[in-house]
Amino acid sequence: MGNGTKEIKQKVMEVITESFDSNPSVNSVIKNDGKRKQRIKALSDYSFETSLMRDGVYVSCDGEGVALCYKYNLKKESFRDYLNQVKLVVRAISLSRVLSVMKREAYVKSLRPASGEFLYFWFLGVSNKARGTNAAWELKEMIFNDADNNKLPIYLETSVEKNKRVYQRFGFEVYHIWESKDLRTTLWFMRRMPMSN
C-alpha cells in the first residue's frame, strides 16, 4: 500500500468512525466498554479493507466525503477476507455477541440477491466539518451514474430512520423491515433499480 493509499485510508477511517459513533446498528454489534472508540475504529478498518479489496472505496474531490459501494457478487470471499473477519471479532466484538452477530449477518445476506450483479451500498458519510457541502451529493451521483450505466440495482441496509428517508428521496424503496430483538435495532432493507438511459 503506497503513501497515497495510507493517507486515503486514514481520512476514510476518520469519516467512517465519526459516522459509526452514533449508529444504532454499529453500537448493537461492538463490545461496549472502555475501549469503545478503538472498537469502532476496528470496525471502520474492517469496512475499509473489505471495500478496498472489491474496488469499492470512493472519496469526494474535497476529501471530506466517503462512500463504500462495490459489486457484491464480484468475487468469492478469500483467505484475506476471513483474516479480516477474525481481526474484527477479536478487536471489536465481544465473544458473547459473536453468535448473535453471525445470525444477524446470515439473515441480512439471505435477503440480498443470491446471484446476479448488483452494487452493495455499505456506507455514505461526510466529515463533521463538511456537513452541508456537496461531498455526499457528488459521491451519490458518481455511484448512481455507475449503476445506471451498467444497469445494476443498488442494495443497502440502514438502522437510522433519518438515513432511510434520505435514501427514499434518492429513489430507494424499502423492501423489508426487520425488528431485531437480539440486537435491539430496526433495520430497513432498501433497493434502487437502475434508471433507463
Buried (B, 14 or more C-beta within 10 A) or exposed (E): EEEEEEEBBEBBBBBBBBBBEEBBBBBBBBBEEEBBEBBBBBBBBBBBBBBBBBEBBBBBEEBBBBBBBBBBEEEEEEEEBEEBBEBBBEBBBBEEBEEBBEEBEEEBEEBBEEEEEBBBBBBBBBBEEBEEBBBBEBBBEBBBEBBBEEEBBBBBBBBBEEBBEBBBEBEBEEEEEBEBEEBEBBBBBBBBBBEEE
